């Protein structure tokens, strides 16, 4: 004889599922009203003291942006001096420790040698789960020089995106854990994603109570509307490029803003920035990026900084493929430019710099709608190659 169903256990399951659904709807609604903006924090320490610990400048690694900073990768560069030559792999005489003091989080059990911290090809550590740094929180980075008389300079950059809008760091962490935050190129859990989204947006959505039910119906309507707009849109691969030749030594040089202006009839979804450095252009193999160039990138659309300050090229882009890949596309409105400013780091190298922003123009969609589609994970994510 079959046993009777456990009504009490089933009731608890239904109650928990309803509670999770309510929280997911609340977070999705807030997320849909935010803008995901690429962001980079950077600093450096020069001429490390032999057999000593050096604290990198904490103020440089403080999140001064409009919301929580989602860190997805950390890129480093080491050199005895900067030069107009290809940036190399990380030195083995330096170890690192990273600490978020306000959150009481230490990244490594013991200090980690840079050569096992970052990939030998790209000098980059990719985080398996994004780390959410609260507004005005910062990273304390400690470098240990391993008793090698090497006069080593160390540069570091934290890459990711800012959630600009009405979301706290804790809410962003919760959205990632629930699987409703669109992680580029991967998801936290297929089970969470399929079960949660299917239950919220399937044929028979959960019966929720009060304001959260109104939020769910509004979300379903907006998602359907955005999907229809994206279906009917016209997509075209597009790039913006500009060349600045023979940079003046130890000087700041703005690139031509007009070259990096979106002249398409719709927003431009910029997926990556790519850079070429050379002493002269010629019929010869292109080498990795030079280390005598720093870049400061600003979006003129809404006037905000993508890099918080001038950032050395080898920690801004991967030296393996000369690319900076945004976690989510930066949506640039029609008629708006990117402002790229170059600084030559006091090296007499007659360096030429070519910078391109690559992505696709999306005609028939407003900038606001495309940004909402990105935040909700509706805009198709491009293949992201990790080097």
Buried (B, 14 or more C-beta within 10 A) or exposed (E): EEEEEEEEEEEEEEEEBBEBBBBBBBBBBBBBEBBBBBBBBBBBBEBBEBEEEBEBEBEBBBBBBBBBBBBBBBBBBBBEEBBBBBBBBBBEBBBBBBBBEEEEEEBEEEBBBBBEBBBEEBBBBBBEEBBBBBBEBBBBBBBBBBEBEBBBBBBBBBBBBBBBBEBBBEBBBBBBEBBBBBBBEEBBEEEBBEBBBEBBBEEEBBEBEEEBBEBBEEBBEBBEEBEEBBEEBEBEEBBBBBBBEEBEEEEEBEBEBEBBBBEBEBBBBBBBBBBBBBEEEEEEEEBBBBBBBBBBBBBBBEEBBBBBEBBBBBBBBBBBBBBBBBBBBBBBBBEBBBBBBBBBBEBEBBBBBBBBBBBBBBEBBBBEBBBBBBBBBBBEBBEEEEB
